[in-house]
């Protein structure tokens, strides 16, 4: 399945909630979820306005899985592999899944404040602008570990995008499981995030576990 390249606001409307796919615009008045009247916030498409039916158990599980997958911007195959890894680890599978998704390099770059959205962070990583522990890494799904250091490559610091980025980083707040050195355009992973440290919309991970356990 190819990556979705259409209007991302349609994805938020389909899930009936903000997925924060367009960065700062999602917090402004131009967000379609905010701009549209509540009566018009129905799913997109010609059947979006049809009479609301009570979703089946499978439908609830599917929608919850789609919310999380689209929030982090991963493909179905990647998401399924992440779930398999979460299931393999000990502990609560749902919490493990969110920790794995949160520990992706593209998400960490976004959380550190180097990008306005995860999509932009994924592009920056793919273009080779970041190093992990001093080594160039251009794999967005690379799993970050505790004590890893992420920094902008010296060659990339001369690019227009990173010009004056020290002030940008100082104005953004990183989660408490990350530390940022704005002057060096770098950051460090203090620890892998626990469930209560992961700032996400209201997700029910238990439904995702049920979906893949069918």
C-alpha positions, 0 to 999 in steps of 0.5 A: 500500500502506498503512503497517503499523499492526499489532504491530511485534514481529511484523516482528522475528519475521518477519525473525528479528532485532531491528529496534529498532522499539520504542525502549528496550524492544528492549534490555530483557528484554521483547523477544519475540526475547529473551523467547521460547525459541529454539525458539519464535522462528519467523515469525508466522502459521499457517505459521510453524512449518512445516518450514524450507525452504532459501530461494531466491535471490530469497527471500534477496534479498527478505528482506534488502530487507524487513529494511532497509526495515522497520528505517528504516520506509519504504514500498516506493515510497520505498525504490525511489526511494532505491535509484534515487538510490543507483544514480545516484550514483557509488560503491558502490550499497549504501553509497549506499543506506544513506547516503540512508536514514540522512540522512532527517530522521526518522532524524537526529532519532532519531540525535540522541536526540530520540526513542526510535524512528524511528516516534516521530521521524517523528511529531515531524517531521510535527507540525512540531516541528523546523527545518532551518537555521532553517526549519520542516520537516515532511517526514520523508524530507527529505534532510539535507546536511553542515553542516545544523543541526536544532533544535526550534522555539521554540514546541515547546520549551514543550510537555510533551514537550520539558520537561527534554529537555536532561538527556535529550540529555546522557544519550544518545550521538549518532554521531560524524557529528553534534554535539549542543548539548543546552542549545539542543535543537539539533544539526549534521550534521558530515558525511554518514555513511560506511558504517563510521559507520552503526550498523545490524544485519548487513545484506547490501546486495549482496543488495538491489542484486541484487534490484532489478537482476533 
